Amino acid sequence: MVYYSTRNKSISFPFAKAALAGLAGDGGLFIPQAIPPYRDAVKNSLGTMPFLDIAFETIKPYVAGDIPDPVLEEICAGAFPFTAPLVPVSGNSSAAVPLVLELFHGPTAAFKDFGARFMARSFSWLRRGEDRPLHILVATSGDTGGAVADGFYGVEGISVTVLYPRGRVTDLQEKQIAGLGGNISALAVEGSFDDCQALVKAAFGDALLREKLTLSSANSINIARLIPQAVYYAAAAGKALAGRSDGDGEATPRRTGSVNPTGSVEPAGSVEPGSFKGGPVLFCVPSGNLGNLTAGLYAMTMGAPIAGFIAATNVNKTVPEYLESGDYKPRLSRATISNAMDVGAPSNFERMAAHWSCEEMRRMIRGAWISDDETRSTIAGVFRNHGYYLDPHGAVGWTAVQKLADSGFPGAAKGPVAVLATAHPAKFSETVEGLTGPVPVPGTIRRALERDARAAALPNDLAALRDFLLGTS
């Protein structure tokens, strides 16, 4: 598979070089020359194939020529010891949002675990025999930093520096980012996520840093972070087409003795796998930097049975406004309670625009934006009616579906609808517990809460970042 820069098609690399470089030399993002279709046998079996088999078949064409099949099988097995359950939130299949795709069953309880763990294992294999260490730079608005830190922690020959906006991540997110030590360094930047992201991009373009260090990225601007995320879309779409959902997973945040919509309490116990009228699924994607949405578009283009997408944002509504007007107007981000989506200039829009025209995007995606007050109301309402805990990002997605269903958006009524739950609600207990009461805390989060966060303060200045990186190299 050949990859080229979104800004210059004459710059082309194989997967290994594109992934390890992270960003093209001209500042562009790497995209595949073509999005490969699933083989018919795979496409017809997505509803019954094991998750690891879907992972192998999804990723294989993107790494062809760089990662042999037996090695890819080992990488997938090590990266994905967890799956992504498609869970019924209520027994009422006519509900506007009967399904949630839970993406928080990995070690840091966020969807970023899928991409970060694949990256760590593939990078380790691709760099076998290298003498010069690899230095990964990553900007985060919350969950990416923790997932990357966990995925690369202790990986020989690779060090990681995570930049996050000081005071704009939760205490737990900060401990996941800055509580490991070892080969992981954390920088609390005076500024927004957009400032952190701009610093990372500037570092990649800095001649001195490129001369002294071997740099790579682990944001969704890196194609190796993005591709594995297409896996859970394909797996969930196969189940939805067959009209089949999973039961509650071990870490599913549902109250024992759930409250049903009439206000009475259901018997204690987990919800069993359910069946419903199957068909191509409409995914609602809480959207910030657009890597998750782009991965879904890849899965759809490969042939997964997906009806379309809702791009749900908070008040940082750059994408919904683009889909409405056709004008892309990035702006400074605003802080919200769904902080991982506080992105005013999403990097992966450049990747999307390189693949699809505005009209093509409009045919596949509908946008909606949600206020903090609406987000809080949804967290409280879903818990009250269904006994299910949503984190603020999943609540943004849930509310977007309700809004579009109420406005007559046809895709929200024709077939299965699944909202992506991108993080466990216990990661946002400061917001959620005031609306629902105590949230069940999985063991992975309890262990992270015991850490001490150790981060260095950094002004929003490239020279300061350069000095830090060269001083720790």
Residue pairs with C-beta under 8 A, 6 or more apart in sequence:
1 14
1 15
1 32
1 33
1 36
1 61
1 62
1 63
1 64
1 65
2 12
2 13
2 14
2 32
2 33
3 12
3 13
3 14
3 15
3 18
3 30
3 31
3 32
3 33
3 223
4 10
4 11
4 12
4 13
4 30
4 31
4 33
5 11
5 12
5 24
5 25
5 26
5 28
5 29
5 30
6 24
6 28
6 29
6 30
6 31
6 350
6 351
6 353
6 354
7 24
7 26
7 27
7 28
8 24
8 26
8 28
11 24
11 25
11 26
11 28
12 33
13 21
13 30
14 65
14 66
15 62
15 63
15 64
15 65
15 66
15 67
15 223
15 224
16 66
16 67
16 126
18 24
18 30
18 223
19 30
19 119
19 122
19 123
19 126
19 216
19 222
19 223
19 224
20 123
20 126
20 127
20 134
20 216
21 30
21 216
22 136
22 137
22 204
22 215
22 216
22 217
22 218
22 221
22 222
23 29
23 30
23 201
23 204
23 217
23 221
23 222
24 30
27 201
27 204
27 205
28 350
29 221
29 223
29 347
29 348
29 350
29 351
29 354
30 223
31 223
31 351
31 354
31 355
32 62
32 223
35 298
35 301
35 302
35 355
36 61
36 62
36 302
37 43
37 301
37 302
37 303
38 46
38 57
38 58
38 234
38 302
38 303
38 304
39 57
42 49
42 54
42 57
43 303
43 304
45 238
46 54
46 234
46 235
46 237
46 238
46 241
46 304
46 305
47 238
47 239
47 241
47 242
47 244
48 238
48 242
49 57
49 235
49 238
51 80
51 83
51 84
51 231
51 235
52 73
52 76
52 77
52 80
54 231
54 234
54 235
54 238
55 76
55 79
55 80
55 228
55 231
56 69
56 72
56 73
56 76
58 227
58 228
58 230
58 231
58 234
58 299
58 302
59 72
59 76
59 118
59 227
59 228
59 231
60 69
60 72
62 223
62 227
63 72
63 122
66 126
67 75
67 122
67 125
67 126
71 125
75 118
75 121
75 122
75 125
76 118
78 117
78 121
79 114
79 117
79 118
79 120
79 121
79 228
80 114
80 117
80 118
80 231
82 105
82 106
82 113
83 105
83 232
83 235
84 101
84 102
84 103
84 105
84 114
84 232
84 235
84 236
85 101
85 102
85 105
85 246
85 247
85 248
85 249
85 252
86 99
86 100
86 101
86 102
86 236
86 239
86 240
86 244
86 245
86 246
86 418
87 99
87 100
87 101
87 102
87 245
87 246
87 247
87 248
87 249
87 252
87 271
88 98
88 99
88 245
88 271
88 273
88 274
88 276
89 95
89 97
89 98
89 99
89 100
89 382
89 386
89 388
90 98
90 260
90 261
90 385
90 386
91 260
91 271
91 274
92 98
92 261
93 274
93 276
93 277
96 401
96 402
96 405
96 412
96 413
96 417
97 284
97 398
97 401
97 402
97 417
97 419
98 276
98 416
98 417
99 240
99 245
99 281
99 416
99 417
99 418
99 419
100 388
100 394
100 418
100 419
100 420
100 421
101 232
101 236
101 283
101 418
101 419
101 420
101 421
102 249
102 252
102 421
103 110
103 111
103 114
103 232
103 420
103 421
103 422
103 423
104 110
104 111
104 251
104 421
104 422
104 423
104 424
104 427
105 249
105 250
105 251
106 113
106 114
106 117
106 147
106 444
107 113
107 117
107 150
107 444
108 143
108 146
108 147
108 150
108 176
108 444
108 448
109 251
109 423
109 424
109 426
109 427
109 442
109 444
109 445
110 143
110 146
110 147
110 422
110 423
110 424
110 427
111 143
111 229
111 232
111 292
111 420
111 422
111 423
112 143
112 144
112 146
112 147
112 148
113 147
113 150
113 151
114 228
114 229
114 231
114 232
115 147
115 220
115 224
115 225
115 226
115 227
115 228
115 229
115 291
116 144
116 147
116 148
116 150
116 151
116 152
116 218
116 225
117 147
117 151
118 224
118 225
118 227
118 228
119 148
119 151
119 152
119 218
119 222
119 224
119 225
119 228
120 151
120 152
120 155
120 158
122 224
123 134
123 152
123 155
123 158
123 216
123 224
124 155
124 156
124 157
124 158
127 134
127 157
127 158
130 157
132 214
133 157
133 158
133 159
133 214
134 157
134 158
134 159
134 214
134 215
134 216
135 158
135 159
135 160
135 161
135 213
135 214
135 215
135 216
135 469
135 473
136 148
136 152
136 158
136 159
136 160
136 161
136 215
136 216
136 217
136 218
137 161
137 163
137 200
137 203
137 204
137 215
137 216
137 217
137 218
137 469
138 144
138 145
138 148
138 160
138 161
138 162
138 163
138 200
138 217
138 218
138 219
139 162
139 163
139 164
139 193
139 196
139 197
139 199
139 200
139 219
140 146
140 148
140 162
140 163
140 164
140 169
140 177
140 193
140 196
140 219
141 164
141 165
141 168
141 169
141 193
141 196
141 288
141 289
141 339
141 340
141 341
141 342
141 343
142 164
142 169
142 170
142 173
142 339
142 340
143 173
143 340
143 422
143 423
143 427
144 218
144 219
144 220
144 340
145 162
145 164
145 169
145 173
145 176
145 177
145 186
146 173
146 176
146 177
146 448
148 160
148 162
148 218
149 160
149 162
149 176
149 177
149 180
149 184
149 186
150 176
150 180
152 158
152 160
152 183
152 184
152 218
153 180
153 182
153 183
153 184
154 182
154 183
155 183
158 183
159 183
159 184
159 185
159 472
160 183
160 184
160 185
160 218
161 185
161 186
161 187
161 468
161 469
161 472
162 177
162 178
162 184
162 185
162 186
162 187
163 187
163 189
163 196
163 199
163 200
163 458
163 465
164 173
164 174
164 177
164 186
164 187
164 188
164 189
164 193
164 196
164 455
165 188
165 189
165 191
165 192
165 193
165 195
165 196
166 188
166 189
166 190
166 191
166 457
167 188
168 192
168 193
168 335
168 339
168 342
169 177
169 339
170 339
170 427
170 428
170 430
171 430
171 453
172 426
172 427
172 429
172 445
172 448
172 449
173 427
174 453
174 455
175 448
175 449
175 451
175 452
175 453
176 448
176 451
177 186
177 453
177 455
178 186
178 188
178 453
178 454
178 455
179 448
179 451
179 452
179 453
179 454
180 451
181 454
185 456
185 472
186 453
186 454
186 455
186 456
187 455
187 456
187 457
187 458
187 465
187 468
188 455
188 456
188 457
188 458
189 195
189 196
189 199
189 458
189 459
189 460
190 457
190 458
190 459
190 460
191 460
192 332
192 333
192 335
192 342
192 344
193 333
193 342
193 343
194 332
194 333
194 343
194 344
194 345
195 460
197 219
197 289
197 345
197 347
199 460
199 462
199 465
200 217
200 219
202 462
202 465
203 209
203 215
203 462
203 465
203 466
203 469
204 210
204 215
204 217
206 462
206 466
208 466
208 470
209 215
209 466
209 469
209 470
212 470
212 473
213 469
213 470
213 473
216 222
218 225
219 225
219 289
219 291
219 347
220 226
220 229
220 289
220 290
220 291
220 292
220 294
220 295
220 347
220 348
221 291
221 347
221 348
225 291
226 291
226 294
226 295
226 298
226 348
226 351
227 295
227 298
228 295
229 291
229 292
229 295
229 296
230 295
230 296
230 298
230 299
230 302
230 304
231 299
233 283
233 295
233 296
233 299
233 300
233 304
233 306
234 299
234 302
234 304
236 281
236 283
236 418
237 280
237 281
237 283
237 299
237 304
237 305
237 306
238 304
238 305
239 245
239 246
240 278
240 279
240 280
240 281
240 305
240 415
240 416
240 418
241 278
241 279
241 280
241 281
241 305
242 278
243 275
243 276
243 277
243 278
243 279
243 416
244 273
244 274
244 275
244 278
245 273
245 274
245 275
245 276
246 273
247 270
247 271
247 272
247 273
248 254
248 270
248 271
250 442
251 424
251 442
251 444
252 270
253 388
253 389
253 424
253 425
253 426
253 439
253 440
254 270
254 271
254 387
254 388
254 389
255 383
255 387
255 388
255 389
256 268
256 269
257 265
257 266
257 267
257 268
257 387
258 265
258 266
258 271
258 386
258 387
258 388
259 265
259 266
259 383
259 384
259 385
259 386
259 387
260 266
260 385
260 386
260 387
261 385
261 386
266 387
276 416
277 415
277 416
278 415
278 416
279 305
279 307
279 414
279 415
279 416
280 305
280 306
280 307
280 415
280 416
281 305
281 306
281 307
281 415
281 416
281 417
281 418
282 306
282 307
282 308
282 309
282 310
282 411
282 412
282 414
282 415
282 416
282 417
282 418
283 296
283 306
283 308
283 309
283 310
283 418
283 419
283 420
284 309
284 310
284 312
284 397
284 398
284 400
284 401
284 417
284 418
284 419
284 420
285 292
285 293
285 296
285 309
285 310
285 311
285 312
285 397
285 420
286 292
286 312
286 313
286 338
286 340
286 341
286 393
286 394
286 396
286 397
286 420
286 422
287 293
287 311
287 312
287 313
287 319
287 341
287 346
288 313
288 316
288 340
288 341
288 342
288 343
288 346
289 343
289 346
289 347
289 348
290 311
290 319
290 346
290 347
290 348
290 349
290 351
290 352
291 347
291 348
292 420
292 422
293 309
293 311
293 348
293 352
293 365
294 348
294 351
294 352
296 306
296 309
297 309
297 352
297 355
297 356
297 364
299 306
300 306
300 308
300 309
300 364
301 355
307 411
307 414
307 415
308 363
308 364
308 365
308 366
308 411
309 364
309 365
309 366
310 365
310 366
310 367
310 368
310 397
310 400
310 401
310 404
310 411
310 412
311 319
311 320
311 323
311 365
311 366
311 367
311 368
312 367
312 368
312 369
312 370
312 396
312 397
312 399
312 400
312 401
313 319
313 320
313 341
313 367
313 368
313 369
313 370
313 396
314 336
314 337
314 338
314 341
314 342
314 369
314 370
314 371
314 372
314 375
314 396
315 334
315 336
315 369
315 371
315 372
316 333
316 334
316 336
316 341
316 342
316 343
316 344
316 369
317 367
317 369
318 328
318 329
318 330
318 331
318 343
318 344
318 345
318 346
318 349
319 346
319 349
319 367
320 367
320 368
320 369
321 327
321 329
321 367
322 328
322 329
322 349
322 358
322 367
323 361
323 362
323 365
323 366
323 367
324 367
326 358
328 349
328 353
330 344
330 345
330 346
330 349
331 344
331 345
332 344
333 342
333 343
333 344
333 345
334 342
334 344
335 342
336 342
336 372
336 375
336 392
337 372
337 375
337 376
337 392
337 428
337 431
338 372
338 375
338 392
338 393
338 395
338 396
339 392
340 393
340 422
340 423
341 393
341 396
352 361
356 364
366 404
366 409
366 411
368 399
368 400
368 403
368 404
369 400
370 378
370 395
370 396
370 399
370 400
370 403
374 399
375 392
375 395
375 396
375 399
376 395
376 431
376 435
377 399
378 390
378 395
378 396
378 398
378 399
378 402
379 389
379 390
379 392
379 395
379 425
379 431
379 432
379 435
379 436
380 435
380 436
382 388
382 389
382 390
382 395
382 398
383 389
383 390
383 435
383 436
389 425
389 432
389 436
389 439
389 440
390 398
390 421
390 425
390 432
391 421
391 422
391 423
391 424
391 425
391 427
391 428
391 432
392 428
392 431
392 432
393 421
393 422
393 423
394 419
394 420
394 421
394 422
394 423
394 425
397 419
397 420
397 421
398 419
401 412
401 417
401 419
404 411
404 412
405 412
405 413
424 442
424 445
425 432
425 436
425 439
426 432
426 439
426 440
426 441
426 442
426 445
427 445
429 439
429 441
432 439
433 439
456 468
458 464
458 465
458 468
